[in-house]
Amino acid sequence: MAEHRTTNRRRKTTRKTAQKSAAGKTSAKSANRKAATRSKSPARRKLAPSKRWSQRVTNESNALDLKRGVFTLRDPKKIAASLKRSAESSSRRKSGAYRSALSMLTFYINRAGKRLPKTQRSRLERAKDELKQQFGREG
């Protein structure tokens, strides 16, 4: 019932603004613009910026300067070696090199979610094991 009321209110508001524009108080363009702005739900407007934060972290991470396309390499050893090199050469990371490299790899896997093909996911999981070996950590 509440849905029905808000819809009627919007229609009345649109009619009122259309009547004002007919009387010459507002232009038809601004009346349409106001009506279109009101009809958008606030939840939709808030989604756009929050969707992109993870991509920004991957591209502009303040901790590591990753080689372009490192997560798309086919060899897990090369992925691990590249992450290790990036982590060790970075002077901006706040934790150890191993932790930074593993965190970035895990972050990428989690961000991709269900869209990550199984072959690529298993390759990245093997890269985790390889990263542990390259840093001399068995777990």
C-alpha positions as CSV (number, residue, x, y, z in Angstrom):
1,M,0.0,0.0,0.0
2,A,2.9,2.4,0.8
3,E,4.3,1.7,-2.6
4,H,1.1,2.8,-4.2
5,R,1.0,6.1,-2.2
6,T,4.5,7.1,-3.1
7,T,3.8,6.4,-6.8
8,N,0.7,8.7,-6.6
9,R,2.6,11.4,-4.9
10,R,5.2,11.3,-7.6
11,R,2.6,11.6,-10.3
12,K,0.9,14.5,-8.5
13,T,4.3,16.2,-8.1
14,T,5.0,15.7,-11.8
15,R,1.6,17.1,-12.7
16,K,2.2,20.1,-10.5
17,T,5.6,20.9,-12.0
18,A,4.1,20.4,-15.5
19,Q,1.3,22.9,-14.6
20,K,3.9,25.4,-13.3
21,S,5.8,25.1,-16.5
22,A,2.6,25.7,-18.5
23,A,2.1,28.9,-16.5
24,G,5.6,30.0,-17.4
25,K,7.2,29.7,-13.9
26,T,9.5,26.8,-14.9
27,S,10.7,25.4,-18.1
28,A,9.5,22.0,-19.3
29,K,13.1,20.7,-19.3
30,S,13.6,21.5,-15.6
31,A,10.2,20.0,-14.7
32,N,11.1,16.8,-16.4
33,R,14.6,16.8,-14.9
34,K,13.2,17.3,-11.4
35,A,10.7,14.5,-11.9
36,A,13.4,12.1,-13.2
37,T,15.6,13.0,-10.2
38,R,12.9,12.2,-7.7
39,S,12.1,8.8,-9.2
40,K,15.6,7.4,-8.7
41,S,16.0,5.4,-5.5
42,P,18.8,6.5,-3.2
43,A,20.1,2.9,-3.0
44,R,21.0,2.8,-6.7
45,R,22.9,6.1,-6.5
46,K,25.1,4.8,-3.7
47,L,26.1,1.5,-5.4
48,A,28.2,2.9,-8.2
49,P,31.2,4.2,-6.2
50,S,31.3,1.2,-3.9
51,K,31.5,-1.2,-6.8
52,R,34.8,0.2,-8.0
53,W,36.8,0.4,-4.8
54,S,38.3,-3.1,-5.2
55,Q,39.5,-2.4,-8.8
56,R,41.1,0.8,-7.6
57,V,42.9,-1.2,-4.9
58,T,44.3,-3.6,-7.4
59,N,45.4,-0.9,-9.8
60,E,46.6,1.8,-7.4
61,S,47.6,-0.2,-4.4
62,N,49.8,1.9,-2.1
63,A,51.6,-1.2,-0.8
64,L,52.8,-2.9,-4.0
65,D,53.6,-1.9,-7.6
66,L,52.4,-5.0,-9.4
67,K,53.5,-5.9,-12.9
68,R,50.7,-5.5,-15.4
69,G,48.9,-8.7,-16.0
70,V,50.6,-10.6,-13.2
71,F,47.4,-12.5,-12.2
72,T,46.8,-13.6,-15.8
73,L,50.2,-15.4,-16.2
74,R,49.9,-19.1,-16.9
75,D,52.7,-20.4,-14.7
76,P,52.1,-20.3,-10.9
77,K,55.9,-20.0,-10.3
78,K,56.0,-16.8,-12.4
79,I,53.0,-15.3,-10.6
80,A,54.7,-16.1,-7.2
81,A,58.0,-14.7,-8.4
82,S,56.5,-11.5,-9.7
83,L,54.5,-10.9,-6.5
84,K,57.6,-11.7,-4.4
85,R,59.7,-9.2,-6.4
86,S,57.1,-6.5,-6.1
87,A,56.7,-7.0,-2.4
88,E,60.4,-7.0,-1.6
89,S,61.1,-4.0,-3.7
90,S,58.3,-1.9,-2.2
91,S,59.2,0.6,0.5
92,R,55.6,1.6,1.1
93,R,54.2,-1.7,2.5
94,K,53.2,-1.7,6.2
95,S,53.8,-5.5,6.9
96,G,56.3,-8.1,5.8
97,A,56.9,-8.9,2.1
98,Y,55.4,-12.3,2.4
99,R,52.2,-11.1,4.0
100,S,51.8,-8.3,1.5
101,A,52.2,-10.6,-1.5
102,L,49.9,-13.2,-0.1
103,S,47.3,-10.6,0.8
104,M,47.3,-9.2,-2.7
105,L,46.9,-12.6,-4.2
106,T,44.1,-13.6,-1.9
107,F,42.4,-10.2,-2.4
108,Y,42.4,-10.8,-6.2
109,I,41.0,-14.3,-5.9
110,N,38.2,-13.1,-3.5
111,R,37.4,-10.0,-5.7
112,A,37.0,-12.1,-8.8
113,G,34.5,-14.4,-7.0
114,K,32.4,-16.7,-9.1
115,R,33.4,-15.1,-12.3
116,L,37.0,-16.5,-12.0
117,P,37.3,-19.6,-14.2
118,K,38.1,-22.8,-12.3
119,T,41.4,-23.2,-14.2
120,Q,42.6,-19.7,-13.3
121,R,41.4,-20.1,-9.7
122,S,43.4,-23.4,-9.3
123,R,46.4,-21.7,-10.9
124,L,46.3,-18.9,-8.4
125,E,45.8,-21.3,-5.5
126,R,49.0,-23.1,-6.7
127,A,50.7,-19.7,-6.9
128,K,49.9,-19.3,-3.2
129,D,51.7,-22.6,-2.4
130,E,54.6,-21.5,-4.6
131,L,54.8,-18.2,-2.9
132,K,55.0,-20.0,0.5
133,Q,57.9,-22.1,-0.9
134,Q,59.7,-19.1,-2.4
135,F,59.6,-17.3,1.0
136,G,60.7,-20.5,2.8
137,R,57.5,-20.9,4.7
138,E,55.7,-24.3,4.8
139,G,52.1,-24.2,6.0
